[in-house]
């Protein structure tokens, strides 16, 4: 038997069969709990039935290793036919028995059987994760149905559009540089378009679900983890359609900036402990100002009772025009920064950092931190100051984007905030 089974020990066979049984038990618990109020015999499958289905799948997989995969295929086809026949019988209206016209239980049974086979024949971790996902999906029946009832047609269309530009377009764009020094990367430029569209989409539903007082802050925290600049553009887009919520979205920009400062600090520490140490005080000071600003702005924002009304005023969750417009602006800024850097030369580190801050802070943080650690010509103090300059310029760019996409009132809320944050950061750096 050891020469036939692809297992190192018989103990592993027992473990895998136990996993197959466990998968069925877990799925059966969820199905049994959902049908707990039904009279005995009126429900097609419960905890014991599903446990046996999983165990049967495990035995089927084990038999296949002994007698060949043909036996596994035969048992599988027979089980599938049995489930289909059971479903057809359940479709008939019989007095005293539940007529279940849904197929969820039957599909869950098929998946449980397949997972039982895979528990013996495949990776146990994969089977465990798949079982958890299956149970989670089964348990989300009410929330999913409730969300589906509340979903509007234009929201579904927006989700489809987002999937099209991300899944259908993005993977097929070349991820390589073109033009002078390879500065134009189609994948990265389109990724920013997708990112802004995605943040706008998520922000729309955050605001619709929790309102205009809390929704922007959630949007800001998540956006700051991805790109605080993209978050700023998305927030400005909302302000253009919903001017009365400008305080809340300014708070979102502030909290996203605080999150991005922490991300910059972590990136600097990856390449240089000394540069990271010098940036702790300045970035925490600037981030603290942004957090206080976000709290202040959020308190000024009045809670709205009708989030559906506010969502209607915001329009559709997809505004790819704004995202595409930002992509074109980013293309121009990248080109400008490249030629300006070439003109200034590599010795103008501060100027290069400032120009890089027009586009992105992460790139200059990584490159300058590495210089501060490895190059004798660039001290950690110079590297840290260059990163702070890039952060300050990037904050100024956020104000400019706010002015361009949302108007003067929104920009006037951002400018004092980032001015104080920049002053706090440089004051902490110079020990003031």
N, C-alpha and C positions, 0 to 999 in steps of 0.2 A: 504493500500500500504506500509506503514511503517513497517508492520509486515512481509512483504515478502522481500523487498529489503534489502540487507546487508549494508546499508549506514546509518550513524547517522543523516543526514539531507539532504533535497532536494537540498540544495545549492551544495553539493558535487557531486550530479548527474550532475548538470549543468557544474561543473568544469571538470568532467571526459568526458562529451560529447564534451566540448570545446577543451579538449586535443586531442580527437580523430579527430575532425575537423582540429585542428592545425597541427597534424602529416600529414594529407593528403595535407594540404596547403603547408607545407614545402617541401615535396617530389614533389608535383606538380610544385612548383616554379623551382626546379632543372630540372625536366623533360621539363617543358615549356620553360625555358631559352635555354636548349640544342636544342630544336626544334623550336626556335623563327623565324628562316628564312624560315621555311616550309610554304607553302600556307595553309590557313584555310581549314580544312577538310581532309588534307593529313596526319595528325598525329593522331594516335589512341587515345592518352590520353594526356591531358594537365593539367593545374593547377586546373581548376574547376572539371574535372573528378576525379583527385586524391583526392581533398578535399571531394567530395561526397563519394568516396570509404572509406576514413577514417571515415567519419560520419556514413556511412552505417554499418561499423564494430562496431562503438560505439552503434548504435541502436540495432544491432543484439545481442551484449552482454547484453544490458539492457533488451531486450525482453526475453532473456534466464533466467534472474533472476525472471521474472514474470511468464512465462509459462513453464519453465524447460529447461534444457540443450539440450533436443532433438530438440527444435526449433532453437537454436544456431547452432547445427550440420547441420540441414536441410538447413538453410540459407547459411552456410559456403560452403557446398557441391554445392549448386546452384551457388554461386558466383565463386567458382573454375571452375565449368563447363562452366560458361559464359566466364571467362578469356581464358580458353583453346579454346573454340569455336572462340573467337575473334582472337586469335593467328592464328588458322587455316585459317580463312578468310583472314587475313593480309598476309599469305604466298602466296596467289594466286596473280600472276602478273596481275594487272589491270591498263590500261592506265590512266595517270593523278594522280595516287596515289602511294605513297611511298611503296615499297615492303620491309618490314623490316623483315629480316630473323633471327634477334637476338631475344633473349628472356628476355633481361634485363628489359624492361618496364613491361612485363607481370609478371615477378617475383617480381618486385618492387610493382606492384599492389596487388599481393597476400600478401606480407609482410605488406603493408599499411593497408589492411583489417584486418589482424590478430592483428596488433598493435592497431587498433581501438577497437577491442574486448577487448584486454588486458587493454586498457585505462579505461574501465568501470569495468573490473573484476579483475584487478591485481594492482601491485604497479605502481604509476604514474611516479616515478623517473626512474624505469626500462624502461618504455615505452618511456620516453623522451630521455634517453641515447641511446636506440635502434634506435630511429628515427634519431638522430644526426649521429650515425654510418652509418645508411643506406644512408643518404644524402651524407656523406663524401665518401663512396665507389662509389656511382653513379657519383660523381663529379670528381673522380680520373681516369676516363676512359683513357684520353690521356697519363698521366704519367705512368699508369700501362702498357698500350700497348707499350709505348716507351721503358720502362724498360724490358719488355718481349722480344722485338726484339733484344735488346743488350745483353741479358743474354746468356751465353755460356752453352753448355751441361755439362761440368765438374763443372761449378758453381752451376747449379741446382742439380747435384749429391752431391756436397759438402753440400748444404743446407739440402738435404734429410738425409745425414749421420749425420749431427749435430742434426737434429730432432730425429733420431733414438737413439743416445747416451744420449740425454737429456730427451725426452718424454717417450721413450720406456724402457730405462734401469734405469735411475736415480730414478724415483718414486718407483721402486720395490726393491731397495737396503735397507737393514736394517739401520735405523738411530739410532744406538746404539753402544756402545763401546765393543770391544773385546780385548783379550790379557791382558797383565799386566796392572792393574789399568784402563782397558777400554780405552786405548790410541788409538786403531785402530778402526776408525769409517768408514765403507765402503761408507756410503752416503757422508760424508764430503770429503773423498779422491777422489771419483769419481766426486763430485761437482767441485773440483779444475780442474780436467781433462776437464770437460764440460766448465768451465769458461775460461780456456786458449784457448780451441777450439773456443768458441764463440767470444772472443776478437780478435783472429786471423782472424776469418771470417769477423767480422765487420771492422777490420782494413784493410783487403784486399779491400773491397768495398769502404771504405773511401778514400783510396789511388787511386783507379781506377777512382773515381768520381772527386775528387778535386786535385789529383796529389800528388807527394811525398814530397812536401814542406809543405802543410797544413794538409794533411791526417793524418800523424803520430801524430800531436798535438791534433787533434780531438780524435784520438784513445787513446792518453795518458790521456786526461781529463776524458773520460768515463771509461777507465780502472782503473784510480786512485780511482774512486768512488766505484768500485767493489773490486779490489785487485791489488795494485801496483806491487806485486811480480808476479802475473799471467801476468800482462801487460809486465813486463820485459822479461819473458820467451817468450811471443808472439812476442815482438819486436826483440829479439835476433833471433828468427826463421826467421823473415823477412830479417834481416841483413845477415844471412847465405846464403840466396838466392839472395839478392840484396845488395852486399857490398857497392856500390856507394851511397846508401841511409843511411849509418850508422850514419851520423850526424843528419839527421832528426829523426831517431828512438832513438838515444841517447837523443834528445830533448823530445821525447815522454816519455821516462823513467823519465826524470827530472821533467816534468810537472805532471806526475802521482804521483811522490814522494811528490811534493808540495801539491797536493790534499789530499794524504794520511796523511800528517802532520796535515792538517786542520781537517780531520776526527778524528785523534787521540786526538786533542785538544777538540773537541766536546764530544767525549766519556769520557774523563777525567772529564769534567765539569758536566757530568750527575751524577757522583757519589761523587765528591768532588769539591766544589767551590775553596777551598784553593789550592789543587793540580792543578786544572785548571789554577788558577791565576799564579802559579809559572811556568807553561808551556807556557803561552802566548808569552812571549818574546823569549825564545829559539826556539819554533816551528815556530813562524813567521819569525824569523831570518833565520832558516834553509830553510824554504819554500821560502823566498825571494831569497836566493842564487840559489835555484833550478829553480825558475821562470826566473831569469836572465840567468842562464845557458841554459835553454830551448830556450830563445830568441836568444842567441848567436849562439847556435848550429843550430837553424832553419835558421838563416841568412846565415850560411855557406853552407846550402843546396841549390843548384840551382834548380829553378823551372823547371819541365820537361814538355815539350810540349805534348808529346804523352803518356798519362796515360795508354792507352791500351797496348802500348809496354812495359811499366814498369810492368803492371800487368802480362803480358805474361812472363816476366823475373822472376817474383816472383813465378810462377808456380800455383798450385791449391790453393784455399783458405782453404782447409782442410789439416792439417798436424797433424793427431792424433798420429803419432809416437812421435813427440815432446811432446805432451800433456801427453801421457802415460809414457814417460820417466821421465817427471817432477813428475808425480804421484808416481813413484817408488822412486825417490830421496826424495820426501816429506815423504814418508813412512819411509825411513831410518833415516831422520833427526828427525822425531817425536820420533822414538824409541831411538835414541841416546840422545835426550834431556831428555827423561823420566828417563833413567838410570843414566845420569849424575846428574840430579836434585835429584834423590833418594840418590845418593852417597854424594852429597854436604850437603843435609839436608835443612830444611826450613829456617834455620838461615842465609844462604847465599843468601839474597834477590837479591843482585846485580848479582851474578852468575846465579841465577835462571832466572832473567830478561834477561840476555844476552843469555842464552840457549833458552828461549822462543822466543826471537827475531829471532832465526834461522828459526822458523816456521811461527810465526804470531805476529803482534804487538797488534792487537785488544784485544786478550785474556789477555795478561799481562797488558794492559792499564786498562781494566775493573777490574781485580782482585786486582792490586796494588792500584788503585785509591780508591777502597772500603776499603782496609787496611789502607790507609792514612786517611780516614774519620772515621773509626770505631775502629781501633786498637790503643791502647796507646803505643804499642811497636814500631810502625812504624809512624814516623813523616811525615807530608806532604812533607818536603824537601827530605827525603829519598825516598818516593814514587815517587816524580817527577823525581829525579835523576835516579831511576831504570827504569822509562819509557823512559827517554832519552837514557839510555844505550841500551835498547831493540830496539829503533829506529835506533841508530847507527849500531848495529849489523845487523839489517834487511837491512840497506843500504849496508853494506859490503857483505851480502848474494846476493844482486842484482848484485853487481860487479862480484861475483863468478859465478852466473848464466849466466851473459853476457859472461864471459870468456869461460864457458863450452859449451854454445850453439852457440856462434857467433865468438869466437876467441879473440885474444889479442887486435886487433885494437879497437874493440868495448868496451872491458873492460877498455882500457886506456882512453877512452873518459868519462867513468862513474866514474872511481876512483878519479881523481882530483876534480870532481864536488861534490861528496859525502864527500870527505875529507874536502873541504872548508865549505860545509853545516854543517857537524858535528862540525867543529871548531867554526863556527858562533853560533850554537846552544848551545854548552857548554860554549862558551865565554859569551853569554847572560845570561846563568844560573848563572855563577859565578860572573857576574857583571864586566867583563873585557872590 
